[in-house]
Amino acid sequence: MISAISHAPPPQPVAKTTATAPEKPAPSKPVAPAAHADTVQLSETAQAALAAMQEATETPAQTGKEASQGDGQAQRLLAKETAAKHVSK
């Protein structure tokens, strides 16, 4: 059984200070030396695979926009999708 504590002393008041502590300037962070940038060159096969993956994940609206701007890959994809729709009907 839980019972209330009846003999606890009242809380002590907190003394307010009138003096404020001087503000310390924020410690400056050391400037890091320029990082060495690594470069990566993808083979033509890897570039083609990356492009195919990006094309596969884009929306039909993106494909249509790219095709209208002259993107040959997007135009071929739209032609392939259109042909597939006509065959399935």
N, C-alpha and C positions, 0 to 999 in steps of 0.2 A: 504494500500500500504506500502511496506517495503522500507525504504531508508537507505543508508549507513551512518554510523556515521563518520563525517568528522572532528569533533573537539576533538577527543579523544587524550590524551597526549601519547607520545611514551612510550614504556615499559622501566622500569628502569633496568639498568644493575645489575647483581647479583655479589656481592663482593665475591671473592674467598679467602678462608682462607688458610694460609700456615701451620698452626699448626694443628696437628691431635689430636683428642681426644684419651686419653688412652683407650685401650680396656678393657672392663670389662669381667671378666671370666663368663662363662655361669653359671647360678644358678644351683646348683646340685639338682637333684630330690631326694626326700626322698625315701629310699628303703622301699618298702611295705613288711610287714611281709608275710611269706608263707601263701598262700591262703589255706583254708580248702577244700580239694577235696571231693566232694560228689560222692558216688558210686551208681550205679543203677543195680539191678539184675532183668533180665527179666524172666518171667515164661517160661516154655517149649512151651506153646501155643503162647506166644508173640514172642519167638525166631523163631518158625515155620512160623508165619505170616510174620515176617521180612524177613526171607529167601525166602519165596514165592514171596514177593514183589520185592526183589532184583532180583530174577530169571526172573520175568515177565518184568523187565525193561532192562535186558541186551540184547545185540545184538546176533544174531545167531552165529557170529564168536566167541564171548566170550563163548557161550554155547558149541560150538564145541571144543574149546580149553580146557575148563574145563572137558568135557567128555573124551577127549583123555588123560587127566592127572588122570583119575580114579574117577572123581566126580560122585557118583551114581545118585544124583538128576539130574544132567545135562544129564547123559546117558539115564535116564528114559524119560526126556523131549524130547530128540532127537528121541527116539524110538516112543514116542507118536506122534510127528510131522511127522515122516516118515510113520507111519501107517495111519495117517489122509490124507496124500498126496496120498497114494495108494488107499484109499477108494473113494476119490473124483474123481479119473481118470476113 
